[in-house]
Amino acid sequence: MIKSTKNAAHYKWGNNCDGWHLLKTDSLSVIQERMPLSASEKLHFHMQSQQLFYILSGTATFEIEGEIFTVNSHETIHVPKGKKHYIANLGPAELEFLVISEPKSHGDRTEV
């Protein structure tokens, strides 16, 4: 089945952020997310899941194990399982990205 933000299951998270489940299985998850300006998530880690973030538009700021990374549109960053991390949108525009998790990360999140 063809999926997009128009027909995928939608949810809200964080500070007015949106997520759409493009693929939701126990072994693999693909989510498109949107973060408004100044939004960020809390520092956390996943014991089982590794994640790949692909930035569709905007600029993302990541902290991974205390190191700061700036990831621009059409770039990726990998977060291995067990690594403390968060993503933030420090501007100047709305941030849209894909989160690919293997296995799924929902239910496998520990906030620090």
C-alpha positions as CSV (number, residue, x, y, z in Angstrom):
1,M,0.0,0.0,0.0
2,I,1.2,3.5,-0.8
3,K,1.6,5.6,2.4
4,S,2.0,9.3,3.0
5,T,1.2,11.9,5.7
6,K,-2.3,12.0,4.1
7,N,-3.3,8.4,4.9
8,A,-0.8,7.2,7.6
9,A,-1.6,6.9,11.3
10,H,-0.9,10.3,12.9
11,Y,0.1,11.1,16.5
12,K,1.2,14.2,18.4
13,W,4.3,14.3,20.6
14,G,6.5,16.7,22.5
15,N,5.8,20.4,22.1
16,N,3.3,20.4,19.2
17,C,5.3,17.9,17.0
18,D,3.6,15.5,14.6
19,G,4.4,12.0,13.6
20,W,3.1,9.7,10.9
21,H,3.7,5.9,10.9
22,L,4.7,5.1,7.3
23,L,5.7,1.6,8.3
24,K,4.9,0.1,11.7
25,T,6.1,-3.5,12.3
26,D,7.9,-5.1,15.3
27,S,11.2,-5.4,13.4
28,L,11.2,-2.1,11.5
29,S,9.6,1.4,11.9
30,V,9.6,4.3,9.5
31,I,8.1,7.5,10.8
32,Q,7.9,11.0,9.2
33,E,8.0,13.7,11.8
34,R,7.6,17.4,11.9
35,M,9.0,19.8,14.5
36,P,8.1,23.4,14.8
37,L,10.7,26.1,15.6
38,S,12.3,25.8,19.1
39,A,10.9,22.3,19.7
40,S,13.1,19.5,21.1
41,E,12.8,16.2,22.7
42,K,14.2,15.0,26.0
43,L,17.5,13.2,26.3
44,H,16.9,9.5,26.1
45,F,18.2,6.2,24.8
46,H,16.9,2.9,23.3
47,M,18.2,-0.4,24.7
48,Q,17.2,-2.4,21.6
49,S,16.7,0.0,18.7
50,Q,19.2,1.7,16.4
51,Q,17.9,4.7,14.5
52,L,18.7,6.5,11.3
53,F,17.4,10.1,10.9
54,Y,17.1,11.5,7.4
55,I,16.4,15.2,7.2
56,L,13.8,16.1,4.6
57,S,13.8,19.9,5.2
58,G,15.2,22.3,7.7
59,T,18.3,21.8,9.9
60,A,18.3,19.4,12.9
61,T,20.6,19.7,16.0
62,F,21.4,16.4,17.6
63,E,23.2,15.7,20.9
64,I,24.6,12.1,20.9
65,E,26.5,11.0,24.0
66,G,27.3,14.7,24.8
67,E,28.5,15.6,21.3
68,I,26.5,18.2,19.2
69,F,25.9,17.6,15.5
70,T,24.2,19.8,12.9
71,V,22.4,17.8,10.2
72,N,21.1,19.6,7.1
73,S,18.4,18.7,4.6
74,H,19.2,15.5,2.6
75,E,21.7,14.3,5.2
76,T,21.5,11.4,7.7
77,I,22.8,10.6,11.1
78,H,22.9,7.2,12.8
79,V,22.2,6.6,16.5
80,P,23.3,3.2,17.7
81,K,21.3,1.4,20.3
82,G,22.1,2.4,23.9
83,K,23.4,5.9,22.9
84,K,21.9,8.9,24.8
85,H,20.5,11.4,22.3
86,Y,17.9,14.0,21.4
87,I,16.9,16.0,18.4
88,A,16.1,19.8,18.4
89,N,14.9,22.3,15.9
90,L,16.9,25.5,16.6
91,G,15.7,27.1,13.4
92,P,15.4,29.0,11.2
93,A,12.5,26.9,9.7
94,E,10.2,24.0,10.5
95,L,12.0,20.7,10.5
96,E,10.8,17.6,8.7
97,F,12.6,14.2,8.9
98,L,12.3,10.5,8.7
99,V,13.1,8.2,11.6
100,I,13.9,4.7,10.7
101,S,14.2,2.4,13.7
102,E,15.3,-1.3,13.8
103,P,13.6,-2.8,15.6
104,K,10.8,-0.4,16.4
105,S,11.6,2.2,19.1
106,H,8.1,2.8,20.5
107,G,8.1,1.0,23.9
108,D,11.9,1.0,23.9
109,R,12.7,4.5,25.3
110,T,14.3,5.4,28.5
111,E,14.5,9.1,29.4
112,V,17.6,10.4,31.2
